[in-house]
C-alpha cells in the first residue's frame, strides 16, 4: 500500500473531515480514504463500452449494419519490411 501525505490542509477543512469521520463512525484517515475512493472510482462512472453501445443504439444502428461493414472490409495484410 502507498502512503500519501497531504500538507497545508486548512484548519477548517481538517475540522470538517474529523466531524464527517465521527458522523460515519470512522477515523479521519479512513474517512479521507473513503472520500478519495469515491471521487476517483465512482459507482456511476461511465464505462466506454456501455457509452459506445448507447450511442449506437441512439443512432439506430443494428447488428445488420455491422455485418455489412465487416463483409465489405478487406482482410489486413501484414507489413513488409524490405
Steps between C-alpha positions, in 0.01 A plus 500: 500500500611852425532763771370843398582819689289811449653822625349842566144384556306800634382469860133530404536216247669280760222573751236417239679172420517404868130581544401307189712203613339500843153513347587196286667311784843506336840643574597816314748297297235244404262780407758659270560162333125459448468850351793446264371163385152639432643786298738302281291181471136608517233233467333699222816532289456481126615174348629551147337188353164588651527858376583388145219245498257766621617740229451232233154418633403869498623528140277210395785262411419131492709183486423485125684831454814350652467184292502707180811687610689185598411330168633790292823535695803344334721295729807682622830409341810470711760775473802431282834621627727502197 
